[in-house]
Amino acid sequence: MTKYFYKITIITFSLLLLSACNDKSKIVAKESNPKEVAIDSTHKNNESIEGLYETHPESDNSDECNISVEIKKGKSGYTYFLKTKLRKIKGIANFSTNESGEKIIILEGIQWDEYEGDISREEENDSIADSEENSQQLEIPVGIGANYTKDTLTIQNYGNAMNSYTKLSECGRKYIQLIKR
């Protein structure tokens, strides 16, 4: 009889031990889920694109580049208001993410100031006359793209000798950085 009682005691103790281990894992899982949700909601609030973005003076003050962009969220999407010393433009702001994960904002409706196009197109022409005709036929692009990182919009304002363009001629900077205020 003692052997029988001893076996029952060991089996009962083993079952209690196993059930205690199972209950602890459930409690840990329940506690970790609310923390993940709280982190995600905080992260989304910190990444709000809405706000006023402005250029800051450079240390050498070699150019006056006073530009601001205000982005607001409305019922149908985002809008912007661009203000420079020469223009004030309202329009639609569209967002996307490229293949490398960079966030891009497009300020629709702003015509670039200059666009001569890709210089490789000139190699296809045989004469100077052909080159002049084709350069007159180029359409000036509309819409200015900016990379968005945390609280900064960065616009590449002009190109190089191979692809000559200027988006906002009132600012002489190659990269215009607009920082959220």
CYANA upper distance limits for C-alpha pairs under 8 A (distance plus 0.5 A):
  1 MET  CA      5 PHE  CA      6.76
  2 THR  CA      6 TYR  CA      6.46
  3 LYS  CA      7 LYS  CA      6.75
  4 TYR  CA      8 ILE  CA      6.86
  5 PHE  CA      9 THR  CA      6.69
  6 TYR  CA     10 ILE  CA      6.84
  7 LYS  CA     11 ILE  CA      6.71
  8 ILE  CA     12 THR  CA      6.53
  9 THR  CA     13 PHE  CA      6.55
 10 ILE  CA     14 SER  CA      6.59
 11 ILE  CA     15 LEU  CA      6.71
 12 THR  CA     16 LEU  CA      6.74
 13 PHE  CA     17 LEU  CA      6.67
 14 SER  CA     18 LEU  CA      6.70
 15 LEU  CA     19 SER  CA      6.61
 16 LEU  CA     20 ALA  CA      6.61
 17 LEU  CA     21 CYS  CA      6.93
 18 LEU  CA     22 ASN  CA      6.89
 19 SER  CA     23 ASP  CA      6.85
 20 ALA  CA     24 LYS  CA      7.03
 21 CYS  CA     25 SER  CA      7.26
 22 ASN  CA     26 LYS  CA      7.24
 23 ASP  CA     27 ILE  CA      7.03
 24 LYS  CA     28 VAL  CA      6.92
 25 SER  CA     29 ALA  CA      6.81
 26 LYS  CA     30 LYS  CA      6.80
 27 ILE  CA     31 GLU  CA      6.88
 28 VAL  CA     32 SER  CA      6.85
 29 ALA  CA     33 ASN  CA      7.12
 30 LYS  CA     34 PRO  CA      8.13
 31 GLU  CA     35 LYS  CA      7.82
 32 SER  CA     36 GLU  CA      7.16
 33 ASN  CA     37 VAL  CA      7.10
 34 PRO  CA     38 ALA  CA      6.78
 35 LYS  CA     39 ILE  CA      6.83
 36 GLU  CA     40 ASP  CA      6.78
 37 VAL  CA     41 SER  CA      6.74
 38 ALA  CA     42 THR  CA      6.75
 39 ILE  CA     43 HIS  CA      6.65
 40 ASP  CA     44 LYS  CA      6.86
 41 SER  CA     45 ASN  CA      6.94
 42 THR  CA     46 ASN  CA      6.94
 43 HIS  CA     47 GLU  CA      7.10
 44 LYS  CA     48 SER  CA      7.47
 47 GLU  CA    150 LYS  CA      6.86
 47 GLU  CA    151 ASP  CA      8.44
 49 ILE  CA     71 ILE  CA      7.65
 49 ILE  CA    151 ASP  CA      8.19
 50 GLU  CA     70 GLU  CA      7.99
 50 GLU  CA     71 ILE  CA      5.47
 50 GLU  CA     72 LYS  CA      5.70
 50 GLU  CA     73 LYS  CA      7.13
 51 GLY  CA     70 GLU  CA      6.16
 51 GLY  CA     71 ILE  CA      5.86
 51 GLY  CA     72 LYS  CA      7.15
 51 GLY  CA    180 LYS  CA      7.04
 51 GLY  CA    181 ARG  CA      7.81
 52 LEU  CA     68 SER  CA      7.51
 52 LEU  CA     69 VAL  CA      6.39
 52 LEU  CA     70 GLU  CA      4.81
 52 LEU  CA     71 ILE  CA      6.96
 52 LEU  CA    180 LYS  CA      6.09
 52 LEU  CA    181 ARG  CA      6.26
 53 TYR  CA     68 SER  CA      6.01
 53 TYR  CA     69 VAL  CA      5.66
 53 TYR  CA     70 GLU  CA      6.60
 53 TYR  CA    152 THR  CA      7.97
 53 TYR  CA    153 LEU  CA      8.06
 53 TYR  CA    178 LEU  CA      5.54
 53 TYR  CA    179 ILE  CA      5.37
 53 TYR  CA    180 LYS  CA      4.66
 53 TYR  CA    181 ARG  CA      6.42
 54 GLU  CA     66 ASN  CA      8.00
 54 GLU  CA     67 ILE  CA      6.35
 54 GLU  CA     68 SER  CA      4.83
 54 GLU  CA     69 VAL  CA      7.03
 54 GLU  CA    177 GLN  CA      8.32
 54 GLU  CA    178 LEU  CA      5.11
 54 GLU  CA    179 ILE  CA      5.80
 54 GLU  CA    180 LYS  CA      6.99
 54 GLU  CA    181 ARG  CA      7.54
 55 THR  CA     65 CYS  CA      7.51
 55 THR  CA     66 ASN  CA      6.50
 55 THR  CA     67 ILE  CA      6.15
 55 THR  CA     68 SER  CA      7.06
 55 THR  CA    176 ILE  CA      7.72
 55 THR  CA    177 GLN  CA      6.43
 55 THR  CA    178 LEU  CA      5.13
 55 THR  CA    179 ILE  CA      6.77
 56 HIS  CA     66 ASN  CA      8.14
 56 HIS  CA    177 GLN  CA      8.44
 56 HIS  CA    178 LEU  CA      8.03
 56 HIS  CA    179 ILE  CA      8.14
 57 PRO  CA     61 ASN  CA      6.79
 57 PRO  CA     64 GLU  CA      8.32
 57 PRO  CA     65 CYS  CA      7.90
 58 GLU  CA     62 SER  CA      8.12
 63 ASP  CA    171 CYS  CA      7.74
 63 ASP  CA    172 GLY  CA      7.01
 63 ASP  CA    173 ARG  CA      8.46
 64 GLU  CA    171 CYS  CA      7.30
 65 CYS  CA    170 GLU  CA      7.41
 65 CYS  CA    171 CYS  CA      5.32
 65 CYS  CA    172 GLY  CA      7.68
 65 CYS  CA    173 ARG  CA      8.21
 66 ASN  CA     84 THR  CA      6.62
 66 ASN  CA     85 LYS  CA      7.42
 66 ASN  CA    171 CYS  CA      8.21
 67 ILE  CA     82 LEU  CA      7.90
 67 ILE  CA     83 LYS  CA      6.29
 67 ILE  CA     84 THR  CA      5.24
 67 ILE  CA     85 LYS  CA      8.04
 67 ILE  CA    178 LEU  CA      8.17
 68 SER  CA     82 LEU  CA      6.35
 68 SER  CA     83 LYS  CA      5.80
 68 SER  CA     84 THR  CA      7.25
 68 SER  CA    178 LEU  CA      7.56
 69 VAL  CA     80 TYR  CA      7.00
 69 VAL  CA     81 PHE  CA      6.00
 69 VAL  CA     82 LEU  CA      5.00
 69 VAL  CA     83 LYS  CA      6.92
 69 VAL  CA    178 LEU  CA      8.17
 70 GLU  CA     80 TYR  CA      5.91
 70 GLU  CA     81 PHE  CA      5.63
 70 GLU  CA     82 LEU  CA      7.17
 71 ILE  CA     78 TYR  CA      7.28
 71 ILE  CA     79 THR  CA      6.24
 71 ILE  CA     80 TYR  CA      4.97
 71 ILE  CA     81 PHE  CA      7.20
 71 ILE  CA     93 ALA  CA      8.23
 72 LYS  CA     78 TYR  CA      6.11
 72 LYS  CA     79 THR  CA      5.91
 72 LYS  CA     80 TYR  CA      6.85
 73 LYS  CA     77 GLY  CA      6.26
 73 LYS  CA     78 TYR  CA      4.90
 73 LYS  CA     79 THR  CA      6.88
 74 GLY  CA     78 TYR  CA      6.32
 74 GLY  CA     79 THR  CA      7.70
 77 GLY  CA     92 ILE  CA      8.36
 77 GLY  CA     93 ALA  CA      8.35
 78 TYR  CA     92 ILE  CA      6.61
 78 TYR  CA     93 ALA  CA      5.79
 78 TYR  CA     94 ASN  CA      7.42
 79 THR  CA     90 LYS  CA      7.82
 79 THR  CA     91 GLY  CA      6.14
 79 THR  CA     92 ILE  CA      4.88
 79 THR  CA     93 ALA  CA      5.57
 80 TYR  CA     90 LYS  CA      6.17
 80 TYR  CA     91 GLY  CA      5.98
 80 TYR  CA     92 ILE  CA      6.53
 80 TYR  CA     93 ALA  CA      6.46
 80 TYR  CA    107 LEU  CA      7.62
 81 PHE  CA     88 LYS  CA      7.60
 81 PHE  CA     89 ILE  CA      6.18
 81 PHE  CA     90 LYS  CA      4.99
 81 PHE  CA     91 GLY  CA      7.22
 82 LEU  CA     87 ARG  CA      8.25
 82 LEU  CA     88 LYS  CA      6.12
 82 LEU  CA     89 ILE  CA      5.65
 82 LEU  CA     90 LYS  CA      6.92
 83 LYS  CA     87 ARG  CA      6.43
 83 LYS  CA     88 LYS  CA      5.06
 83 LYS  CA     89 ILE  CA      7.15
 84 THR  CA     88 LYS  CA      6.98
 84 THR  CA    170 GLU  CA      7.98
 85 LYS  CA    170 GLU  CA      7.70
 86 LEU  CA    170 GLU  CA      7.61
 89 ILE  CA    110 ILE  CA      8.01
 91 GLY  CA    107 LEU  CA      7.41
 91 GLY  CA    108 GLU  CA      6.52
 91 GLY  CA    109 GLY  CA      6.80
 92 ILE  CA    107 LEU  CA      6.78
 92 ILE  CA    108 GLU  CA      6.04
 92 ILE  CA    109 GLY  CA      8.21
 93 ALA  CA    105 ILE  CA      6.99
 93 ALA  CA    106 ILE  CA      6.06
 93 ALA  CA    107 LEU  CA      5.30
 93 ALA  CA    108 GLU  CA      6.61
 94 ASN  CA    105 ILE  CA      6.09
 94 ASN  CA    106 ILE  CA      5.65
 94 ASN  CA    107 LEU  CA      7.30
 94 ASN  CA    108 GLU  CA      8.00
 95 PHE  CA    103 LYS  CA      7.70
 95 PHE  CA    104 ILE  CA      6.21
 95 PHE  CA    105 ILE  CA      5.07
 95 PHE  CA    106 ILE  CA      6.94
 96 SER  CA    103 LYS  CA      6.44
 96 SER  CA    104 ILE  CA      5.77
 96 SER  CA    105 ILE  CA      7.05
 97 THR  CA    101 GLY  CA      6.13
 97 THR  CA    102 GLU  CA      5.95
 97 THR  CA    103 LYS  CA      5.01
 97 THR  CA    104 ILE  CA      6.31
 98 ASN  CA    102 GLU  CA      6.05
 98 ASN  CA    103 LYS  CA      7.20
 98 ASN  CA    104 ILE  CA      7.77
102 GLU  CA    147 ASN  CA      7.50
102 GLU  CA    148 TYR  CA      7.92
102 GLU  CA    149 THR  CA      8.48
103 LYS  CA    147 ASN  CA      6.40
103 LYS  CA    148 TYR  CA      5.77
103 LYS  CA    149 THR  CA      7.58
104 ILE  CA    145 GLY  CA      7.17
104 ILE  CA    146 ALA  CA      6.20
104 ILE  CA    147 ASN  CA      5.19
104 ILE  CA    148 TYR  CA      6.22
105 ILE  CA    145 GLY  CA      6.19
105 ILE  CA    146 ALA  CA      5.81
105 ILE  CA    147 ASN  CA      6.90
105 ILE  CA    148 TYR  CA      7.20
106 ILE  CA    143 GLY  CA      6.79
106 ILE  CA    144 ILE  CA      6.06
106 ILE  CA    145 GLY  CA      4.85
106 ILE  CA    146 ALA  CA      6.89
107 LEU  CA    143 GLY  CA      5.93
107 LEU  CA    144 ILE  CA      5.66
107 LEU  CA    145 GLY  CA      6.79
108 GLU  CA    142 VAL  CA      7.46
108 GLU  CA    143 GLY  CA      4.89
108 GLU  CA    144 ILE  CA      7.17
109 GLY  CA    142 VAL  CA      6.25
109 GLY  CA    143 GLY  CA      5.77
110 ILE  CA    142 VAL  CA      5.82
110 ILE  CA    143 GLY  CA      5.39
110 ILE  CA    144 ILE  CA      6.90
111 GLN  CA    140 ILE  CA      7.38
111 GLN  CA    141 PRO  CA      6.57
111 GLN  CA    142 VAL  CA      4.72
111 GLN  CA    143 GLY  CA      6.72
111 GLN  CA    144 ILE  CA      8.41
111 GLN  CA    167 LYS  CA      8.02
112 TRP  CA    140 ILE  CA      6.81
112 TRP  CA    141 PRO  CA      6.40
112 TRP  CA    142 VAL  CA      6.55
112 TRP  CA    143 GLY  CA      7.98
112 TRP  CA    144 ILE  CA      8.12
112 TRP  CA    165 TYR  CA      8.33
112 TRP  CA    166 THR  CA      6.86
112 TRP  CA    167 LYS  CA      4.76
112 TRP  CA    168 LEU  CA      7.09
113 ASP  CA    140 ILE  CA      8.35
113 ASP  CA    165 TYR  CA      8.26
113 ASP  CA    166 THR  CA      6.15
113 ASP  CA    167 LYS  CA      5.78
113 ASP  CA    168 LEU  CA      6.57
113 ASP  CA    169 SER  CA      6.74
114 GLU  CA    140 ILE  CA      7.48
114 GLU  CA    164 SER  CA      8.48
114 GLU  CA    165 TYR  CA      5.68
114 GLU  CA    166 THR  CA      5.45
114 GLU  CA    167 LYS  CA      7.17
115 TYR  CA    138 LEU  CA      8.36
115 TYR  CA    139 GLU  CA      8.44
115 TYR  CA    140 ILE  CA      6.21
115 TYR  CA    141 PRO  CA      7.97
115 TYR  CA    164 SER  CA      6.67
115 TYR  CA    165 TYR  CA      4.79
115 TYR  CA    166 THR  CA      7.04
116 GLU  CA    135 SER  CA      7.15
116 GLU  CA    138 LEU  CA      7.91
116 GLU  CA    163 ASN  CA      7.66
116 GLU  CA    164 SER  CA      5.88
116 GLU  CA    165 TYR  CA      6.57
117 GLY  CA    121 ARG  CA      8.39
117 GLY  CA    135 SER  CA      8.39
117 GLY  CA    138 LEU  CA      7.86
117 GLY  CA    163 ASN  CA      6.01
117 GLY  CA    164 SER  CA      6.46
117 GLY  CA    165 TYR  CA      7.57
118 ASP  CA    162 MET  CA      6.41
118 ASP  CA    163 ASN  CA      4.92
118 ASP  CA    164 SER  CA      7.48
119 ILE  CA    123 GLU  CA      8.06
119 ILE  CA    161 ALA  CA      8.03
119 ILE  CA    162 MET  CA      5.55
119 ILE  CA    163 ASN  CA      6.45
119 ILE  CA    164 SER  CA      8.40
120 SER  CA    124 GLU  CA      8.05
120 SER  CA    162 MET  CA      7.83
121 ARG  CA    125 ASN  CA      7.98
122 GLU  CA    131 SER  CA      6.69
125 ASN  CA    130 ASP  CA      6.43
125 ASN  CA    131 SER  CA      6.52
126 ASP  CA    130 ASP  CA      7.32
126 ASP  CA    131 SER  CA      8.41
127 SER  CA    131 SER  CA      6.97
128 ILE  CA    132 GLU  CA      6.78
129 ALA  CA    133 GLU  CA      6.86
130 ASP  CA    134 ASN  CA      6.78
131 SER  CA    135 SER  CA      6.72
132 GLU  CA    136 GLN  CA      6.87
133 GLU  CA    137 GLN  CA      7.05
134 ASN  CA    138 LEU  CA      7.16
144 ILE  CA    155 ILE  CA      8.17
144 ILE  CA    167 LYS  CA      7.76
145 GLY  CA    155 ILE  CA      6.99
146 ALA  CA    153 LEU  CA      6.24
146 ALA  CA    154 THR  CA      5.62
146 ALA  CA    155 ILE  CA      5.08
146 ALA  CA    156 GLN  CA      7.92
147 ASN  CA    153 LEU  CA      6.09
147 ASN  CA    154 THR  CA      5.65
147 ASN  CA    155 ILE  CA      7.21
148 TYR  CA    152 THR  CA      6.37
148 TYR  CA    153 LEU  CA      5.29
148 TYR  CA    154 THR  CA      7.18
149 THR  CA    153 LEU  CA      7.17
151 ASP  CA    179 ILE  CA      6.45
151 ASP  CA    180 LYS  CA      5.67
152 THR  CA    177 GLN  CA      7.07
152 THR  CA    178 LEU  CA      6.11
152 THR  CA    179 ILE  CA      5.07
152 THR  CA    180 LYS  CA      6.61
153 LEU  CA    177 GLN  CA      6.24
153 LEU  CA    178 LEU  CA      5.55
153 LEU  CA    179 ILE  CA      7.02
154 THR  CA    175 TYR  CA      6.94
154 THR  CA    176 ILE  CA      6.12
154 THR  CA    177 GLN  CA      5.08
154 THR  CA    178 LEU  CA      6.87
155 ILE  CA    175 TYR  CA      6.05
155 ILE  CA    176 ILE  CA      5.59
155 ILE  CA    177 GLN  CA      7.07
156 GLN  CA    174 LYS  CA      6.37
156 GLN  CA    175 TYR  CA      5.12
156 GLN  CA    176 ILE  CA      6.99
157 ASN  CA    165 TYR  CA      8.50
157 ASN  CA    166 THR  CA      6.29
157 ASN  CA    167 LYS  CA      5.77
157 ASN  CA    168 LEU  CA      6.87
157 ASN  CA    173 ARG  CA      7.26
157 ASN  CA    174 LYS  CA      5.53
157 ASN  CA    175 TYR  CA      6.13
157 ASN  CA    176 ILE  CA      6.99
158 TYR  CA    164 SER  CA      7.54
158 TYR  CA    165 TYR  CA      5.75
158 TYR  CA    166 THR  CA      4.90
158 TYR  CA    167 LYS  CA      6.81
158 TYR  CA    174 LYS  CA      6.08
158 TYR  CA    175 TYR  CA      8.39
159 GLY  CA    163 ASN  CA      6.12
159 GLY  CA    164 SER  CA      5.45
159 GLY  CA    165 TYR  CA      5.77
159 GLY  CA    166 THR  CA      7.38
159 GLY  CA    174 LYS  CA      8.38
160 ASN  CA    164 SER  CA      5.71
160 ASN  CA    165 TYR  CA      8.10
171 CYS  CA    176 ILE  CA      8.44
